[in-house]
């Protein structure tokens, strides 16, 4: 059958979101189904069950999942061994020996993924220039491989000293492991990171090895089930760095999937910023378990050349995403001092918030939003899940009794605490790094973002909130824009003045050949391949570098570095400049969807479907909010708060003084009033 559609599916902690694009008509359909934590592929297949096209009609499937991230959070990954150079067995366990909180006597580092019992060493040594100082001891390597097989490890990370300059010993170690311990999954550090910094490279390899068996099994099973249903299209996975990768590559480099789901929303935000002419956006993505905050500056997502998970570095490019435990399933509780807290614990998808009627009894943010009147039974979540307000109130009552509050007053407190946490997350990526929130618009999405967005914006004096169409499944929508990407790097520390431009071009050409081969294997013709060169530059004596594009000669690199250093740090220096790492991003371009324009109303204005009473405060316990159905709003429509705008994937709330206008593509553009809701 002819392939006619593209589908993107984002598996979250509570819901699995699906977006279907029909390129022939430009129609985009949003939906969501419950996540199935014990059977991850089941929710994906359920999501396909909501699409108009059958599996055999899907030309491209783009997928984001938190499977690897959840394994790290819960420490349920594979039993992993680490093999290092003799004398450097403890590189991973020692780390950088720094403390993030110097004066906190209660501080404890997060638990390690491996113990010293799981670390091994093999005599070998390469130098920084790639020369071999000590050949690999094959007998010792076989003995270590035999021990790993005997102890029953699932996975092993191999991280030899200076393997980024000469990977031969790591490659030979993999061959030995394949012979002696054939059932063990193997990660080689140089295949993930061709850069210096031994600890960071080792940490990246360990994280990859820790999640590899789980992700590999999941993808192999999902691919098999999709093929069994007739799917023959291209299968892509979104990656932490803001692009996508083929499923076959993802099986071998799952560390790139750790922020797979949240990345989709940031990719979509970047594309949406261009569409609506808002180049600077703060994004908040509030799902069932967590909230992800990020930035789009001048239409481009902020990208770091390294990420971090619970203080464990990941030495691969990653979008700047700040995550906190504040979602619709976040549980309200009292700490030892009797103070109300919300999250980071979550009711998740099973059993979920009490109001879902699936056996949950803990009071959650969703139960609070239902109790104050933001949510209602009239608009089922995902067209299927009808919330039960009686169950929500019952869940709130025990905690409300302890605090001598009514359930509604407690619910208002839960929402305010969540709002404060989210405001703090936005401050962390703006104010705390020298950016003024007032210079941005707030793009809110996710199942819960629209409930708190205007309050967060008001606290930070952000003048405008934008809610995109299909906000509850916007991360999945963003995945439709994800190009396939491969990142290549080569460490080469030298003064900029001493760089031989011919050798520089030669190094980039070698990486370009490797990149072109990878993209061709992914199915991209040369005309759909784009190569972007950049270089890490720093002042001599500095520890960290900044990345600048290589668009011309070395003089342009120096100018770009000086301008960037001035912009980021407020000064420049006369010290010599040196380069540290050459980088190449190879992109395979996929066709981008066009978001259709909404029609305009011929006459009149939008009328509310009903009125919903909202608990605002003890003085205003039954405040009438006009209730609108978003599906009935047209481009150019305008309305004033207080109002609730309901849709089947999410709900948006505006308050007195807020003004809302519907944009050409169905986006809700909210001008935030001055008076905060208290």
C-alpha positions in Angstrom: 0.0 0.0 0.0 1.2 3.6 -0.7 2.9 5.3 2.2 0.8 8.4 2.9 1.6 9.6 6.5 4.2 10.5 9.0 3.8 9.7 12.7 5.6 10.8 15.8 5.1 9.2 19.2 6.5 10.5 22.5 6.3 8.1 25.5 6.1 10.0 28.7 5.8 9.0 32.3 2.0 9.1 32.4 0.8 9.6 28.8 2.0 8.6 25.4 1.4 11.3 22.8 0.9 10.8 19.1 0.9 13.2 16.2 -0.1 12.2 12.7 0.8 14.3 9.6 -1.0 13.7 6.3 1.3 15.4 3.9 -1.2 15.4 1.0 -3.6 17.7 2.8 -1.4 19.2 5.5 -3.8 17.9 8.2 -2.2 17.3 11.6 -4.0 15.1 14.2 -3.1 15.0 17.9 -4.0 12.3 20.4 -2.7 10.6 23.6 -3.1 7.2 25.2 -2.0 6.0 28.7 1.6 4.9 29.0 2.2 1.2 29.9 5.3 1.1 32.1 5.5 -2.6 32.4 5.1 -3.2 28.7 6.7 -0.1 27.0 5.9 -1.2 23.4 2.2 -1.6 24.2 1.6 2.1 24.5 3.3 2.8 21.2 1.1 0.3 19.4 -1.9 1.7 21.2 -0.9 5.1 19.9 -0.7 3.8 16.4 -4.2 2.5 16.9 -5.4 6.1 17.1 -4.0 7.1 13.8 -6.0 7.3 10.6 -3.4 5.5 8.6 -2.5 1.9 9.0 1.1 0.8 9.8 1.7 -0.1 6.1 0.8 3.5 5.1 3.3 5.2 7.4 6.3 6.6 5.5 8.3 7.8 8.5 7.9 7.1 12.3 9.8 9.3 14.7 9.9 8.2 18.3 11.0 9.6 21.6 11.2 7.7 24.8 12.3 8.1 28.4 13.2 4.4 28.8 16.9 5.0 29.2 16.3 8.0 31.5 14.0 6.1 33.7 16.5 3.2 34.0 19.0 5.7 35.3 16.6 7.5 37.6 15.5 4.2 39.2 19.0 2.5 39.0 17.4 -0.4 37.2 19.9 -0.6 34.3 22.1 -3.4 33.2 24.8 -4.9 35.5 27.8 -3.2 34.0 31.6 -3.7 34.2 34.3 -1.1 33.3 37.6 -1.9 31.7 40.4 0.7 31.9 44.1 1.1 31.4 46.3 -0.5 34.0 46.9 2.1 36.7 43.7 3.9 35.8 41.2 1.5 37.1 39.5 4.1 39.4 39.1 6.9 36.8 35.3 6.5 36.9 34.9 6.2 40.6 37.2 9.1 41.5 35.6 11.4 39.0 36.6 15.0 39.5 36.7 14.7 43.3 34.8 18.0 43.6 31.9 19.0 45.8 28.9 20.9 44.5 27.8 22.0 48.0 30.9 22.8 50.0 29.2 23.7 53.3 26.4 21.1 53.4 27.4 18.4 55.9 24.4 16.3 54.9 25.5 16.2 51.3 25.8 12.7 49.8 26.8 12.1 46.1 24.2 10.2 44.0 24.8 6.4 44.0 27.3 5.2 41.5 26.2 3.0 38.6 29.1 0.6 39.3 31.1 -0.5 42.4 34.9 -1.0 42.5 34.2 -4.7 42.3 32.9 -4.0 38.8 36.0 -2.2 37.5 38.9 -4.0 35.8 42.2 -3.0 34.2 44.3 -4.2 31.3 48.0 -3.4 30.7 48.2 -1.1 27.6 48.9 2.6 27.0 48.5 5.0 24.1 49.8 8.6 24.3 47.9 11.8 23.5 49.4 11.9 20.0 48.2 8.4 19.2 51.5 6.7 19.5 51.6 3.4 21.4 53.6 3.5 24.6 52.6 0.0 25.8 51.0 -2.6 23.5 47.8 -4.3 24.6 48.5 -7.4 26.8 46.3 -9.9 25.0 46.6 -12.6 27.7 45.6 -10.2 30.4 42.7 -8.9 28.3 41.4 -12.5 27.8 41.7 -13.1 31.6 39.6 -10.0 32.3 37.0 -11.0 29.6 36.8 -14.5 31.2 36.1 -12.9 34.6 33.4 -10.7 33.1 31.7 -13.7 31.5 32.0 -15.8 34.7 30.4 -13.1 36.9 27.5 -12.7 34.5 27.7 -9.0 33.6 25.2 -7.8 31.0 27.2 -5.0 29.7 30.8 -3.6 29.7 32.3 -0.2 29.0 35.8 -0.1 27.6 37.6 3.2 28.2 41.3 3.2 27.6 43.6 6.1 28.1 43.8 8.4 25.0 41.6 6.1 23.0 40.3 9.2 21.3 43.6 9.6 19.6 44.2 5.9 18.9 41.3 3.5 19.2 43.1 0.3 18.2 43.4 -1.2 21.7 39.7 -0.6 22.4 38.7 -2.2 19.1 40.9 -5.2 19.9 39.4 -5.5 23.4 35.9 -5.7 21.8 37.1 -8.6 19.6 38.4 -10.4 22.6 35.2 -9.9 24.5 33.2 -11.2 21.5 35.3 -14.4 21.6 35.4 -14.9 25.4 32.1 -13.3 26.6 29.9 -13.3 23.5 26.7 -12.5 25.4 27.9 -9.2 26.9 26.9 -5.9 25.3 30.0 -3.8 24.6 30.5 0.0 24.6 33.8 1.6 23.4 34.4 5.1 24.6 36.0 6.4 21.4 32.8 5.5 19.4 30.8 7.9 21.6 33.4 10.7 22.1 36.6 11.4 20.2 37.7 14.0 22.8 40.1 14.3 25.7 39.0 14.4 29.4 39.3 10.7 30.5 36.7 10.9 33.2 34.0 12.5 31.0 34.7 10.0 28.2 34.6 7.1 30.7 31.4 8.3 32.3 29.7 8.6 28.9 30.7 5.0 28.1 29.4 3.7 31.4 26.1 5.5 31.0 25.7 4.0 27.5 26.6 0.5 28.7 24.2 0.8 31.6 21.2 1.4 29.5 22.2 -0.4 26.3 20.7 -3.9 26.9 17.4 -2.4 28.0 17.1 0.0 25.1 18.4 -2.6 22.6 15.7 -5.1 23.7 13.0 -2.5 23.6 13.9 -1.3 20.1 14.4 -4.8 18.7 11.0 -5.8 20.0 9.3 -2.7 18.8 10.8 -3.0 15.3 9.6 -6.6 15.2 6.1 -5.7 16.2 6.0 -2.8 13.7 7.2 -5.0 10.8 4.7 -7.6 11.8 2.0 -5.0 11.4 3.2 -4.0 7.9 5.4 -1.0 8.7 8.1 -0.6 6.0 9.0 3.1 6.5 11.9 4.9 8.0 12.2 4.5 11.8 13.9 7.4 13.6 14.6 8.2 17.3 15.1 11.7 18.6 18.4 12.4 20.3 19.4 14.6 23.2 21.4 16.9 20.9 18.3 18.1 19.1 18.2 15.9 16.0 17.3 12.3 15.2 19.1 9.0 14.6 18.0 5.8 12.9 16.8 3.1 15.2 19.7 0.9 14.2 22.2 3.6 15.3 20.2 4.2 18.5 20.6 0.5 19.5 24.4 1.0 19.5 24.5 4.5 21.1 21.6 4.7 23.5 23.3 7.3 25.7 22.2 9.8 23.0 18.6 9.0 23.8 18.6 10.0 27.5 16.8 13.3 26.8 15.1 11.9 23.7 11.5 12.9 24.7 12.2 16.4 26.0 14.3 17.2 23.0 11.3 16.9 20.7 9.6 19.8 22.4 12.6 22.0 22.0 13.0 21.1 18.3 9.3 21.9 17.8 9.8 25.2 19.7 12.6 26.2 17.4 10.5 25.5 14.3 7.5 27.2 15.8 9.5 30.3 16.7 10.3 30.9 13.0 6.7 30.2 12.0 5.2 32.9 14.3 8.1 35.3 14.3 9.1 35.0 17.9 12.9 34.3 17.9 13.4 34.2 21.7 11.4 31.7 23.6 11.5 30.2 27.1 9.9 26.8 26.9 8.2 24.9 29.7 7.0 21.3 29.0 4.9 20.0 31.9 4.1 16.4 31.6 2.8 13.8 34.0 6.0 13.2 35.9 8.4 16.2 35.3 8.8 19.6 33.9 11.4 20.5 31.3 12.5 24.1 30.8 14.7 25.3 27.9 15.6 28.2 25.7 15.4 29.2 22.1 17.6 32.2 21.3 17.5 33.9 17.9 15.4 30.9 16.7 18.0 28.3 17.6 17.9 26.0 20.7 20.8 26.5 23.2 23.1 23.5 22.6 25.9 22.3 25.0 28.8 20.2 23.9 28.2 18.1 27.0 25.4 17.2 29.3 25.1 15.9 32.8 22.8 13.4 34.6 22.9 13.5 38.4 26.4 14.9 38.3 27.5 12.2 35.9 28.9 13.9 32.7 27.7 12.8 29.2 30.3 14.0 26.7 28.0 14.2 23.7 26.2 17.3 22.3 22.9 18.0 24.2 20.2 20.6 24.2 20.1 22.8 27.3 17.2 21.3 29.2 16.6 21.9 32.9 14.3 19.2 34.4 12.5 19.2 37.8 10.0 16.8 39.4 6.9 18.9 38.8 4.2 17.2 36.7 0.6 16.4 36.7 1.3 13.3 38.8 3.5 15.0 41.3 2.4 13.9 44.8 1.7 16.4 47.7 3.2 15.5 51.1 4.4 17.0 54.4 8.1 17.1 55.2 9.5 16.4 58.7 8.8 20.0 59.7 5.1 19.7 58.6 5.6 21.9 55.6 3.6 21.1 52.4 5.8 19.9 49.5 4.9 18.8 46.0 7.0 16.2 44.1 9.4 15.0 43.0 7.6 11.7 43.7 5.0 11.0 41.1 2.0 8.8 40.8 3.1 8.1 37.2 0.8 6.2 34.8 0.1 3.3 37.2 -1.9 4.0 39.3 -1.8 7.7 38.4 -3.6 10.5 40.1 -6.5 9.5 42.3 -9.0 11.2 39.9 -8.0 8.8 37.2 -10.0 6.1 39.0 -7.2 3.5 38.6 -6.6 2.9 42.3 -4.4 5.8 43.1 -5.0 7.4 46.5 -2.1 9.9 46.9 -3.0 13.6 46.3 -1.4 15.0 43.1 -1.2 18.2 41.1 -3.9 16.9 38.8 -6.3 16.2 41.7 -5.6 19.7 42.9 -6.3 21.3 39.5 -9.6 19.3 39.3 -10.6 20.4 42.8 -10.0 24.1 42.2 -12.0 24.0 39.0 -9.3 24.2 36.3 -10.1 20.8 35.0 -13.5 19.1 34.6 -15.2 15.9 33.6 -16.7 17.6 30.5 -13.4 17.3 28.6 -12.0 13.8 28.9 -8.2 13.6 28.6 -7.3 12.1 25.3 -11.0 11.9 24.6 -11.1 8.8 26.8 -10.2 9.5 30.4 -12.9 11.1 32.5 -11.6 12.6 35.7 -13.5 11.9 39.0 -13.7 15.0 41.2 -15.0 12.9 44.2 -11.9 10.7 44.1 -9.7 13.9 43.9 -11.3 15.4 47.0 -11.1 12.2 48.9 -7.4 12.0 48.2 -6.9 15.6 49.4 -8.9 15.3 52.6 -6.4 13.5 54.8 -3.6 16.0 54.1 -6.0 18.9 54.3 -7.1 17.7 57.8 -3.5 17.6 59.0 -3.1 21.2 57.9 -6.6 22.3 59.1 -7.5 23.4 55.6 -10.4 22.6 53.3 -9.6 20.3 50.3 -10.0 23.3 48.0 -7.7 25.5 50.0 -5.1 22.7 50.0 -5.5 22.3 46.3 -4.8 26.0 45.8 -1.7 25.6 47.9 -0.5 22.6 45.8 -0.9 24.7 42.6 1.0 27.7 44.1 3.9 25.5 45.3 4.1 23.8 41.9 4.1 27.3 40.2 6.9 28.4 42.5 9.0 25.4 41.6 8.5 25.9 37.9 9.3 29.6 38.3 12.5 28.6 39.9 13.3 26.3 37.0 12.8 29.2 34.6 15.0 31.4 36.7 17.8 28.8 36.6 18.0 29.0 32.8 17.6 32.8 32.6 18.3 35.0 35.6 21.0 32.8 37.0 22.9 32.8 33.8 22.5 36.5 33.1 19.4 36.5 30.8 16.4 38.7 31.4 13.1 36.7 31.2 11.4 39.9 30.0 13.3 39.5 26.7 11.5 36.3 25.9 8.0 35.0 25.3 7.0 31.9 27.3 6.0 28.9 25.1 4.0 26.5 27.2 3.1 23.0 26.3 2.7 19.5 27.7 -0.4 18.2 29.4 -0.1 20.6 32.4 1.8 23.6 31.1 -1.3 25.7 30.2 -2.6 25.4 33.8 0.3 27.4 35.3 1.9 29.3 32.4 0.4 32.7 32.9 1.2 32.6 36.7 4.8 31.7 36.0 5.0 34.5 33.4 3.5 37.0 35.8 6.0 36.1 38.5 8.9 36.7 36.1 7.4 39.8 34.3 7.3 37.8 31.0 4.9 39.8 28.9 3.6 37.1 26.6 2.6 33.5 26.9 2.2 31.4 23.7 0.3 28.1 23.7 0.9 26.1 20.5 -1.8 24.0 18.8 -1.9 20.5 20.2 0.0 21.6 23.3 -0.5 18.3 25.1 1.3 16.4 22.4 3.7 19.2 21.2 6.8 17.3 22.0 5.6 14.6 19.6 4.8 17.3 17.0 8.3 18.7 17.3 9.7 15.3 16.4 8.3 15.7 12.9 10.9 18.5 12.4 13.9 16.5 13.6 16.6 16.0 11.0 19.0 13.0 11.3 22.3 14.1 12.8 25.7 12.7 13.4 28.3 14.6 15.5 32.0 14.1 15.0 34.9 15.6 17.0 38.6 15.4 17.1 40.7 16.8 20.0 43.7 18.8 18.8 45.0 21.3 21.4 47.3 23.9 19.9 47.7 27.7 19.8 45.5 29.2 17.1 48.6 31.1 15.7 50.4 27.8 15.1 47.5 26.1 13.3 48.3 24.9 9.8 45.2 25.8 7.8 45.9 23.0 5.2 46.1 20.4 8.0 42.9 21.8 9.5 41.1 21.4 6.2 42.5 17.9 5.9 41.1 17.0 9.3 37.7 18.4 8.5 37.7 16.6 5.1 38.4 13.3 6.8 35.5 13.8 9.2 33.3 14.9 6.3 34.0 11.6 4.5 33.1 9.6 7.5 30.0 11.7 8.0 28.9 11.4 4.4 29.3 7.6 4.7 27.1 7.5 7.8 24.3 9.6 6.2 24.4 7.6 3.0 24.0 4.5 5.1 21.0 6.2 6.7 19.4 6.6 3.3 20.2 10.3 2.6 21.3 11.3 -0.9 24.2 13.8 -1.2 21.8 16.6 -1.9 20.1 16.1 1.4 23.4 16.2 3.4 24.6 19.3 5.2 28.0 19.6 7.0 28.6 22.3 9.6 32.1 22.8 10.9 32.9 24.4 14.3 35.9 24.5 16.7 36.3 24.8 20.5 38.4 27.8 21.4 39.7 29.2 24.6 42.3 31.6 26.0 45.5 29.8 26.9 45.3 28.7 30.5 41.5 28.4 30.7 39.9 25.1 31.5 36.8 25.3 29.4 36.2 26.4 25.8 33.4 27.9 23.7 32.3 26.6 20.4 32.4 28.9 17.3 31.6 28.2 13.7 34.3 27.7 11.1 33.0 29.7 8.1 36.2 31.0 6.6 39.9 31.4 7.5 41.4 31.4 11.0 41.0 35.1 11.4 37.3 34.7 11.3 37.6 32.1 14.1 39.4 34.6 16.2 36.9 37.3 15.6 34.0 35.0 16.3 35.6 33.8 19.5 36.3 37.4 20.7 32.7 38.4 20.0 31.2 35.4 21.7 33.5 35.7 24.8 32.5 39.4 25.1 28.8 38.5 24.9 28.9 35.6 27.3 31.4 36.9 29.9 31.4 40.6 29.4 35.1 41.0 28.6 37.9 39.9 26.4 41.6 39.3 27.1 45.0 39.8 25.5 46.1 36.2 26.3 47.0 33.9 23.4 44.1 31.9 22.0 44.2 28.2 21.5 41.9 25.6 19.9 41.0 22.3 21.7 38.6 20.3 19.6 37.5 20.3 15.9 33.8 19.5 15.5 31.6 18.5 12.6 27.8 18.2 12.6 26.4 16.2 9.7 22.7 16.6 9.0 20.4 14.5 6.9 17.5 16.7 5.9 13.9 15.4 6.3 10.9 17.1 4.8 9.3 19.6 7.2 5.6 19.8 7.8 3.6 23.0 7.1 1.3 23.9 9.9 -2.1 24.8 8.3 -3.7 28.2 8.8 -6.9 28.5 10.7 -9.9 30.1 9.0 -11.3 33.4 10.4 -14.7 34.1 11.8 -17.0 35.9 9.3 -18.8 37.8 12.0 -19.4 37.9 15.7 -17.1 36.7 18.5 -16.4 33.4 20.2 -19.0 32.4 22.8 -18.3 30.3 25.9 -19.7 26.9 26.2 -20.4 27.2 29.9 -19.1 28.7 33.1 -16.8 26.9 35.5 -16.5 27.9 39.1 -12.8 28.2 40.2 -11.5 28.4 43.8 -9.2 31.4 43.7 -8.8 32.1 47.5 -10.7 31.8 50.8 -12.3 35.1 49.9 -13.1 34.1 46.3 -14.2 30.4 46.5 -16.6 30.4 43.6 -15.1 32.7 40.9 -16.9 32.2 37.6 -14.5 31.4 34.7 -15.9 31.3 31.1 -15.3 27.9 29.6 -14.3 27.7 25.9 -13.6 24.8 23.7 -10.3 25.4 21.8 -11.5 23.5 18.8 -14.2 26.1 18.2 -11.8 29.1 18.3 -10.7 30.7 15.0 -7.8 32.9 13.9 -8.2 36.4 15.1 -10.6 35.5 17.9 -10.0 37.5 21.1 -11.3 36.9 24.6 -10.5 38.2 28.1 -9.9 36.4 31.4 -10.9 34.9 33.6 -11.4 31.9 31.3 -10.6 28.2 30.8 -9.8 27.0 27.3 -10.2 23.2 27.2 -9.0 20.8 24.5 -8.7 17.0 24.5 -4.9 17.0 25.0 -4.6 19.8 27.6 -6.2 22.8 29.3 -5.2 26.5 29.4 -6.2 28.9 32.2 -6.1 32.7 32.1 -7.1 35.0 34.9 -8.6 38.5 35.3 -6.6 41.0 33.4 -5.2 38.5 30.9 -6.0 38.9 27.2 -6.0 36.1 24.7 -5.8 36.3 20.9 -5.8 33.3 18.5 -3.0 33.4 16.0 -3.0 32.4 12.3 -1.9 28.8 13.0 -4.2 28.3 16.1 -1.7 29.4 18.7 -3.0 31.1 21.8 -1.2 34.4 22.3 -1.8 35.6 25.8 -0.9 39.1 27.0 -0.3 38.7 30.7 -2.0 41.1 33.1 -0.3 42.8 36.0 -2.5 41.4 38.9 -1.3 38.1 40.2 -3.8 35.5 41.4 -3.4 34.9 45.1 
